[in-house]
């Protein structure tokens, strides 16, 4: 494949690794660009950034939050709600690198052709949101934050990995041998939250039916294949909230039938 077939993949990896490096530098060397972690951090020591789902869990416990945490959650929600959509999952979340590797190996090893497919509803992630909030309310702890592989990997890079690394290995094996895109595409509640936040975001992939030759490379690499239901049928934007804006479908399309554009709300 041409280098252009990996453009967005390379940009995503640069973004994810750069964020991890900045968090490490902020916490270990005192750099002020990014300090904290993906749950709660500050940009240049001035702008608060908070994970909206973490904030919701803490509020569910009955705890009071400071203005910075609430403002930080609003900033993140506005960014993804207006611009990024569910891009957190593919451009920021470090666990995405683990699951992408598992699914790349899954394709190379022809796992889907060897074993019987196991079906899990993609709505499980939305049930997990409710469950996490309910457990947070009952236990008085931010339930998902305690076991979140995102937090484990993020803090592991900064402070070192402990027993939590086993959860990351389990997710890798689960995605490789059990369910394709199992964690990010079916279970992770944070992915569900970002789907809801970014439902009407502006930056979207657009499909040009006239250019499409039905090679279906886009569906082979897409972690949320249901969002590409228009392929081979009609020209339109990918508007389903579960699209992660990862750009892999754009990368692999040699027909120039897919590309990012500002979403049109007029049909």
C-alpha positions as CSV (number, residue, x, y, z in Angstrom):
1,X,0.0,0.0,0.0
2,X,1.0,3.6,-0.5
3,X,2.0,5.8,2.4
4,X,-1.2,7.8,1.9
5,X,-3.1,4.6,2.9
6,X,-1.8,5.1,6.5
7,X,-2.0,8.9,6.8
8,X,-4.7,9.1,9.5
9,X,-3.4,6.0,11.2
10,X,0.1,7.6,11.5
11,X,-1.4,10.9,12.7
12,X,-3.5,9.1,15.4
13,X,-0.4,7.3,16.7
14,X,1.6,10.5,16.8
15,X,-1.3,12.2,18.7
16,X,-1.7,9.3,21.2
17,X,2.0,8.8,21.9
18,X,2.6,12.6,22.1
19,X,-0.2,12.9,24.8
20,X,1.3,10.1,26.8
21,X,4.7,11.7,26.6
22,X,3.4,15.1,27.6
23,X,1.5,13.6,30.6
24,X,4.7,11.7,31.6
25,X,6.8,14.9,31.3
26,X,4.2,16.9,33.2
27,X,4.1,14.6,36.1
28,X,7.7,13.5,36.3
29,X,9.7,16.5,35.0
30,X,7.2,19.2,35.9
31,X,6.4,20.4,32.4
32,X,3.2,22.5,32.5
33,X,1.9,21.7,29.0
34,X,-0.2,18.8,30.3
35,X,-0.3,17.7,34.0
36,X,-2.5,15.1,35.5
37,X,-4.1,12.3,33.5
38,X,-6.9,11.7,31.1
39,X,-9.5,11.8,33.9
40,X,-8.4,15.2,35.2
41,X,-5.7,17.4,34.0
42,X,-4.6,21.0,33.2
43,X,-3.4,22.5,30.0
44,X,-0.4,25.0,30.5
45,X,-1.4,25.1,34.2
46,X,-4.4,27.3,33.4
47,X,-7.1,25.4,31.4
48,X,-8.8,22.6,33.3
49,X,-9.7,19.5,31.4
50,X,-11.9,16.8,32.9
51,X,-13.4,13.5,31.6
52,X,-17.2,14.1,31.6
53,X,-17.9,10.5,32.5
54,X,-15.6,10.6,35.5
55,X,-17.3,13.8,36.6
56,X,-20.7,12.1,36.3
57,X,-19.5,9.2,38.4
58,X,-18.2,11.4,41.1
59,X,-21.4,13.4,41.2
60,X,-23.3,10.1,41.4
61,X,-21.4,9.3,44.6
62,X,-22.9,12.5,46.2
63,X,-19.5,14.2,46.4
64,X,-19.2,17.9,45.6
65,X,-16.8,19.0,42.8
66,X,-14.9,22.2,42.4
67,X,-15.6,24.7,39.7
68,X,-12.4,23.6,37.8
69,X,-13.6,20.0,37.4
70,X,-17.0,21.1,36.2
71,X,-15.6,23.7,33.8
72,X,-13.1,21.1,32.5
73,X,-15.9,18.6,31.8
74,X,-17.8,21.3,29.9
75,X,-14.7,22.2,27.8
76,X,-14.2,18.5,26.8
77,X,-17.9,18.0,26.1
78,X,-18.1,21.1,24.0
79,X,-15.1,20.2,21.9
80,X,-16.3,16.7,21.1
81,X,-19.9,17.7,20.9
82,X,-19.2,20.4,18.3
83,X,-16.1,19.3,16.5
84,X,-14.6,15.9,17.3
85,X,-17.5,13.5,17.7
86,X,-16.3,10.2,19.1
87,X,-12.7,11.1,18.1
88,X,-11.5,10.6,21.7
89,X,-11.7,6.8,21.2
90,X,-9.4,6.7,18.2
91,X,-7.2,9.8,18.5
92,X,-6.7,10.2,22.3
93,X,-7.5,6.9,24.2
94,X,-4.3,4.9,24.6
95,X,-6.2,1.6,24.8
96,X,-7.1,2.1,21.2
97,X,-3.5,1.2,20.3
98,X,-3.9,-2.1,22.2
99,X,-7.2,-3.0,20.5
100,X,-6.0,-1.8,17.1
101,X,-3.0,-4.2,17.3
102,X,-5.3,-7.0,18.4
103,X,-7.6,-6.5,15.5
104,X,-4.7,-6.1,13.0
105,X,-3.4,-9.5,14.2
106,X,-7.0,-10.8,14.0
107,X,-7.1,-10.0,10.3
108,X,-3.6,-11.3,9.6
109,X,-4.3,-14.6,11.3
110,X,-7.8,-14.9,9.6
111,X,-9.3,-15.5,13.1
112,X,-12.9,-14.6,11.8
113,X,-12.6,-17.4,9.2
114,X,-11.2,-19.9,11.6
115,X,-13.6,-19.7,14.5
116,X,-17.3,-19.2,14.9
117,X,-18.2,-15.5,15.5
118,X,-19.4,-14.7,19.0
119,X,-22.1,-12.0,19.0
120,X,-22.4,-9.2,21.6
121,X,-24.8,-6.3,21.3
122,X,-23.1,-3.0,20.7
123,X,-25.7,-1.5,23.1
124,X,-23.8,-3.1,26.0
125,X,-21.7,0.0,26.3
126,X,-24.8,2.1,27.0
127,X,-25.9,-0.4,29.7
128,X,-22.4,-0.1,31.2
129,X,-22.9,3.6,31.6
130,X,-26.0,3.1,33.6
131,X,-24.3,0.3,35.6
132,X,-21.2,2.4,36.4
133,X,-23.4,5.3,37.6
134,X,-25.5,3.0,39.7
135,X,-22.6,1.3,41.3
136,X,-21.0,4.7,41.9
137,X,-24.1,5.9,43.7
138,X,-24.3,2.8,45.9
139,X,-20.6,2.4,46.6
140,X,-19.6,6.0,47.0
141,X,-16.7,5.4,44.5
142,X,-16.3,6.3,40.9
143,X,-16.9,2.8,39.8
144,X,-15.5,2.7,36.3
145,X,-12.5,4.8,37.2
146,X,-11.4,2.1,39.7
147,X,-11.1,-0.5,36.9
148,X,-10.8,1.6,33.8
149,X,-8.1,0.2,31.4
150,X,-7.7,3.7,30.0
151,X,-6.7,5.1,33.5
152,X,-4.6,2.0,34.1
153,X,-2.6,2.5,30.9
154,X,-2.4,6.3,31.2
155,X,-1.1,6.2,34.8
156,X,1.0,3.1,34.1
157,X,3.1,5.0,31.6
158,X,3.6,7.8,34.2
159,X,4.0,5.9,37.4
160,X,4.7,2.3,36.3
161,X,2.4,-0.7,35.7
162,X,1.2,-3.0,38.4
163,X,-1.4,-5.8,38.5
164,X,-3.7,-3.6,36.4
165,X,-1.6,-4.5,33.3
166,X,-3.3,-7.9,33.4
167,X,-6.6,-6.2,32.4
168,X,-4.9,-4.7,29.3
169,X,-3.6,-8.2,28.4
170,X,-7.1,-9.6,28.9
171,X,-8.6,-6.9,26.6
172,X,-6.0,-7.7,23.9
173,X,-6.8,-11.4,24.0
174,X,-10.5,-10.7,24.1
175,X,-10.3,-8.6,21.0
176,X,-7.9,-11.0,19.2
177,X,-9.6,-14.3,19.8
178,X,-13.2,-13.7,21.1
179,X,-15.0,-10.7,19.7
180,X,-13.8,-8.4,16.9
181,X,-13.4,-4.9,18.3
182,X,-15.0,-6.3,21.4
183,X,-13.9,-3.8,24.0
184,X,-14.1,-0.4,22.1
185,X,-16.9,-1.5,19.9
186,X,-19.2,-3.2,22.4
187,X,-18.3,-2.8,26.0
188,X,-16.4,0.4,27.0
189,X,-18.8,2.8,28.6
190,X,-16.6,5.8,27.9
191,X,-17.0,5.1,24.2
192,X,-20.7,5.1,24.8
193,X,-20.5,8.5,26.5
194,X,-18.5,10.0,23.7
195,X,-21.0,8.6,21.2
196,X,-23.8,10.5,23.0
197,X,-21.7,13.7,23.4
198,X,-20.6,13.8,19.7
199,X,-23.9,12.7,18.1
200,X,-24.3,16.0,16.2
201,X,-20.6,17.0,15.8
202,X,-19.6,18.8,12.6
203,X,-16.5,16.9,11.3
204,X,-17.7,13.7,9.6
205,X,-16.7,11.3,6.9
206,X,-18.7,11.7,3.7
207,X,-19.3,8.9,1.2
208,X,-19.4,9.6,-2.5
209,X,-21.3,6.8,-4.1
210,X,-20.4,7.8,-7.7
211,X,-16.7,7.1,-7.0
212,X,-17.2,3.8,-5.1
213,X,-16.2,0.6,-6.7
214,X,-17.5,-1.6,-3.9
215,X,-14.0,-3.0,-2.9
216,X,-15.2,-3.0,0.7
217,X,-11.8,-2.3,2.1
218,X,-13.4,0.4,4.3
219,X,-15.6,-2.2,6.0
220,X,-12.6,-4.5,6.6
221,X,-10.8,-1.9,8.7
222,X,-13.8,0.0,10.3
223,X,-14.2,-0.8,14.0
224,X,-17.9,0.2,13.8
225,X,-18.9,-1.3,10.4
226,X,-22.6,-0.6,11.0
227,X,-21.9,3.2,10.5
228,X,-20.9,2.5,6.8
229,X,-24.4,1.2,5.9
230,X,-24.5,3.6,2.9
231,X,-21.6,2.0,1.1
232,X,-22.8,0.8,-2.3
233,X,-26.2,2.4,-1.9
234,X,-26.1,6.2,-1.7
235,X,-23.9,9.3,-1.1
236,X,-24.2,10.7,2.4
237,X,-22.4,11.6,5.6
238,X,-21.6,9.0,8.2
239,X,-23.9,10.4,10.8
240,X,-24.2,7.5,13.3
241,X,-22.8,8.5,16.7
242,X,-20.7,5.4,17.0
243,X,-18.3,6.5,14.3
244,X,-14.9,7.2,15.9
245,X,-13.6,9.5,13.1
246,X,-10.5,7.3,13.0
247,X,-10.1,7.9,9.3
248,X,-9.1,4.3,8.5
249,X,-11.9,4.0,5.9
250,X,-10.5,7.2,4.2
251,X,-7.0,5.8,4.4
252,X,-7.7,2.5,2.6
253,X,-10.1,3.9,0.0
254,X,-8.3,4.1,-3.3
255,X,-11.4,5.3,-5.1
256,X,-11.5,8.7,-3.2
257,X,-15.1,7.8,-2.3
258,X,-14.6,8.7,1.4
259,X,-13.2,11.8,3.0
260,X,-13.6,14.2,5.9
261,X,-15.9,17.2,5.4
262,X,-18.0,19.5,7.5
263,X,-21.3,17.9,8.1
264,X,-24.4,19.1,6.3
265,X,-27.6,19.0,8.2
266,X,-29.6,19.7,5.1
267,X,-30.8,16.6,3.1
